């Protein structure tokens, strides 16, 4: 194989890795061997040969396809550069495709890696990294790969509030209101029974369990990935944290997220889930949770975080019934909906109206600031009426 083509495949693989695909040195070697074995025939044969090596999941196909068109297309490169540098390209309210942002950042980061001969032109097509204030308010779906990584680090570093609540169990407490007779007699025996030092007991404080139900449909996958980093950080600081994801079925990912390394935990989670970026069946998923897992993980007054946009296709009485059962089984049910990021959002969809009467709080979860507000709201002693779901029902 020509040395130039081998170098271009290596540059192409490096750009795909920057764009978010798990491409390593072994994958590059496999791609070179695959092209040698298949031969360089038509453009379509070359495309599918590289596709069979670099793409291991369905959600990576879009990134590979757009990257292939940018990297290996010899014509219209100048038009692509002009499109990147044009200040006005879309309608005022239109938002750029997050996949395109990551690909532009990856493929235009190193202009010398492009195999197209072109005149010498100094073009600064690098995307500037937002400062702290802008990154706090930026939508997860509109972030580049570097900004997503920074957002995941910031979300994982959030400090949880001291939301411990008293339980009916008693623990040793010098200021307690009950006498601990066993400890009192044990102390008196050690002193020969001459002196009786009363040992007291009081209510034991305990952090309530936290259960997270995340939607992994196509419209929610970008937000769910950031939330999984948040849940992974919670598991390092709290004992009773359980995580579930649902699309067309319910999957328990608690054990997969217990890995110490976040990348390893996310990789194990992706391997355990079979319906990532698929459809949404909220009612059957909540029914499976209520039937199989509610008694196991909701004991002790658990707080449940439901992360979904509520856009259920087949809305019937089952959705409201299962949401009501979930609400009555936990201490608090907080619904996190990224659709609230829109100023003109109204609770008119049938799925949203079926869920709203059965939740305690209705919040957004589209950026770092929203996740920080959620962390503050986990404190049961803090009362915030601005997120009361009844306000949305009255407005609708």
N, C-alpha and C positions, 0 to 999 in steps of 0.2 A: 504494500500500500504506500502511496505517496506520503512523504514526510509532512507535506503541508496539510493534507487531509487529516492525518493523525493529530496534528496540533490543533486544527480547527475543531475536531471532535472533543479534544480535551478542554478547549476554551468554552465550547458549547455546554459541556457538562459542568464546568465551574460556574457559568452563569446560571444554569438551572439550580445549582446548589444554593446560590445567593438568593434566587427567587423563592426558595422554600422546599425544593424537592430533595429527598434524602439520597444524594448521589455521592459516592465515595470513590477512592482510587480503584478499587476492585471493579466497580461498575463501569468505569471508563475503559479499563482493560477488556472487560467483556464486550463493550460496545465496539471496540476496534476489532476484536476477533470475530464478532458477528457480522460486521461489514465485510471483512475479508472472506468469511465463509459464504455470505450471500452474494457477494459481488456488487459492484456499483452499476446498477441497471437504470431504471427510470427513477424519477424523483419520488414517486409514490412508494416504490420498493425501498428506497433509502429511508423515507419517512417511517415506514412501519418497522423496519429493522431496528432503528434507534428507539422507536416507541416500545418495542417488545423488551428492551433492556432498561430504559430509564423510567418507565411508568409501571409502578407496582400496585397502584390503587386507582379507583375510578376518579376520585377528585383531583388527581394529578394530571389527567388527560388534557384539561383545559389549559393549564400552565404550559405543558409540553407543546401543545398545538400552536399557541400564540408565540411561544419562544422560538419554535422551528421556523415560523413564517418571518419573524424578525431577523433571525440570525442567518438563515440560509437563502433568503431571497435577495438576488443580486440587483434587482432594479427597484426604483422608487425609494431608495434609502434616504435621499435628500428630503423627499416629502414626509417621511416618518420623523426626521429630525425637526422639520419645520412644524409638524403637528405637536411635537413635544414642547417647542419653544413658543408656540402661538399663545398669546395671553387670553384670547377669546376663542373658544372652540365649542362650547356647549351652551345650553340654555342656562339662565342664572340659577335655577333651582336644581339642575341636574348634577349628580355626584359621579365622580369617575369610578370606573370599575376597579375594585381593589386588586384583582388579578393583573390588570394592566399596569397599575402603579408598581407592583412588585417586579414585573417583567421589565418595565422601562428602567427601573433602578438597577436591575441585574445586568441587562444587556447593554445599556449605555454608560455603565460605570467605567468600563475599559474599552475605549473605542478602537484600540489597536487589535482587539480580539476578533473584530468583524471581518470576515473573509472577502469583503467587497473592496475593490480598488476605487479610490475616490480622491479628489484633489485635497491638498493639504488645507485644512480649515480648522482653526481652533474654536471648538464649541464646548462650552461648559454646560453639559446636560445633567449635572448632578443635582439630586433633590436634597435641599437643605433639611437638616433634622430640626424639628420643631423644638422650641424651648419648653421649659417645664410647664408654664401656664397654658400654652397652646396644646401641649400633649395631654394635659389633664382634661381638656374639653373636646378633644378630637374623637370622632366616631371610630370604634374598633374596625368597622368594615371599610373605612377609607384610609387606614394606616398602611404604610409600607412595611416590608419585612423587618427592617431595622427598628421601626417604631413599635411594631407588634412585640418584638423581643424586649424593648425597653418597657413597654406597658405591662408585659407579663412580670418583669422584675419588680416594678412598682406596686402592682397588685399583690404580689406574694409578700411584699414587705409591709403591708398594712398591719397596724397593731389592733388587735381585738379588744373590745371593752371588757371590763370585769362584770359579766352578766350572771354571776353565780346567784342562785335563788335558794332559800331555805327549804329543806325537805323534812319529812316526818322522822327520818332516822336521827339518832342522837350520837354525838361524838364528845370526847373529853373537852371540857371548857371550864376554866377556872371561874368564869362569870356566869356559868349556866344556872338554870332554874330548877334542876332536878339533882338529887343525890345519887351518885353512883355507888351502890352498896358493895358491889364486888371489889372495886378498886379501894374503897374505904377499908374493908376488912383485910384486904391484902396488905395495905400499908400498916395497919395496926398490928398485924402478925409480925411484920418485919421489925417493929419496935417493941415487941414483947407484950403488946396489948395495953401498955400503960397510957399511951397518947393516941387519941383518935383524931386523925386529920381528915376532914370530910372532902371527898372527891366529888366534883360536880360534872354534870353533863348538860349540853345544850344542843339546839338544832344544828344539823350539819348542812353546810352550804355546798352546792354542787352546780357545776355548769350544765345546763340542759343539753340533751343531745341535739345535734344539728343534722338534718336530712335534706339533701339537695336533689331535686328532680329536674334534669336539664333536657331540653328539646334539642335534638341533633338533626333536624330537618335542614333542607338546603338553605332556607332563609335565616336559620339560627346557628349554623355551624361555626361562623366566625366568632360570634359572641360566646358560644359554648366553650370554645378552645381556651379563651382567656379565663372563663369561669373555672375551668378544670385546673388551671394553675393556681387560682385562688383557693380551690378546695384542697389541692395538694398541700399548700402552705398551712391550711387549717388543720390537716391531719397530723402535722408535725407538732402542733401546739395544743390540740385537744384530743381527748381519748375517744369520745363517742361522736364521730363524724361518719356519716354514711352517704354515699353518692350513687345515683342511678341516672341513666340516660335512656331516652325513648325517642323513637321515630315511628316505625311501624310495630315495634315490640319493645318491651322493657328489659333492660340489661343492668345488672348490679356490677358496678366497676369499683367498689370499695377496696377490694383486695388488690386490684391492679394499680390503684393510686397510692398504695402504701409504700411503694418503692422510694428509697431516699432520693435518688436522682430524678429531677422533674422530667428530663427527656426520656429516661427509661420508663417512668410511670406513664407518660403520655403515649409512648409507643406500645406499651402493654395494653393500655385502654383502647387504642385504635384496633389492635389485633383482636380484642375481645368483643368489639361491636361489629355487627354485620350489616346494620341498616343506616350507616352514617350518610348524611346528605341525601336521604331519601324522602319519602312522604311523611305525613304526620297523622297519627291516630291517638289523640289525647285520651279520649274516653276509655278505649280498651287498655291503654297503658296504665291509667289510674286505677282501673278495675283490677289489673294484675298486681299492682302494688298493694292495694287495700286487702286483697285476698291472700297474698303470699308473704308480704313483708311488713305490714303495718304493726302487727303484734310483736314482731321481733325488734324493730328499730324505733318505734314511737313511744315506748315505755319511758316513764320519767319526765313527761311533759316536754316532748321534743318540739323544736322550732323547725318548720318545713319551708324551704325556699323552692318555689316553682318557677323555673326559668323557661318561658315559652312566649310566643307571640299570640297564642290563643286562636290562630286561624285554622280551625277544624273544618274539614270538608263535610263530613256527615254529622251534623249536629242533631241530637235527639235528647230525650230526657235522661239518657244514660250519663251524659257529661255532667249535668247539674247534680244528679244523684251521687255519682262517684266523688265529685268535688265536695259535696256536703258531708259525705262520710269521712273523707280525708280531713276536713276542717274540724269535725267533732272528735277526731282521734288525736289531735296535736294541741299544743299550747297556743301557737301562733302559726298562721299560714300567710306567708309573704309572697306575692306574685311579682316577679321581675319581668317586665315586658319592654323590649327595646323599641317598640313602636311608639312609646311615649316620648321619644326624642323629637318627634314631629310636632310643631306648634299647633297644627290644625287637626290633631288626632281627636277622634270621637269614638265612643264605645257603641258602635252600631253593628258590628259583626255579631252573628248569632253565637259563635263560640265564646267571644269576649263577654257578651251579656249573660251567658250561662255560667261563667266562672266568677264574675265579679261579686255576686251576692254571698259567696262562700269564702272570701279571703278577708284577712284583717288589714293588709296594706297592699297598695298598688304602686309599684315603683318602676323606674327605668334602670337599665343596666348596660348602657351603650358606650360608656367611657370610664376613665379612671375616677373622675370625680363622683360619678354615680355609684361606683363600687365602694368608694370611701364613705359616702353617705349611708350605704347599706351596712357597712361595718359599724358605724355609729348607731344605727337603728337596731342592731342586734341586742343592745342593752334594753332589757325589759322595763327598766325603771324610767326610760325616756319616752315621753308621750309626744307624738307628732301627728296632729290632725290633718295636715296638708296632704297626706297620702291615704286618706280614708276612701275606700272604693265607692262608698255611697255618693260621694261628690260626682263621680263619673256617671253613675246611674241616673242621678237627677239631671245632669246635663244632657244625657241622651234622651 
